[in-house]
């Protein structure tokens, strides 16, 4: 089960409800990880020796309009919304959440390729190369 929180500058307090004033809190679904993705992220953070989770977001880019951002997070910012999935913290900025609400991040191996895959129910169309999407 996933929960979401708004962390303070130095700690994240887990709550069962979205923070007051959070845009879209009434209808936003959590951003989750598959068990494979959570395992991969936890192993990478352990090997890296630092980090608190993974930061997901979107940016304007590509031929379809939006592209995903993914990076390892060493600290939360005050505006981050933090979801806990399979024991791993998923940090999302409030502006990206409407595009990512309900998304599951998976880690897949397909042939010789491996990497993260976004299963986003908000996507209406994607470009042929798979680098950008439209909601």
ABEGO torsion letter per residue (X at the ends): XBBBBBBBAABBBBBABBBBGBBGAAABBBBBBBAAAAAAAAAAAAAAGBEAEBBBBBBBBEAAGBBBBBBBBABBBAABBBBBBGGBBBBBBAAAAAAABGBBBBBBBBEABBEBBBBBAABABBBAAGABBBX
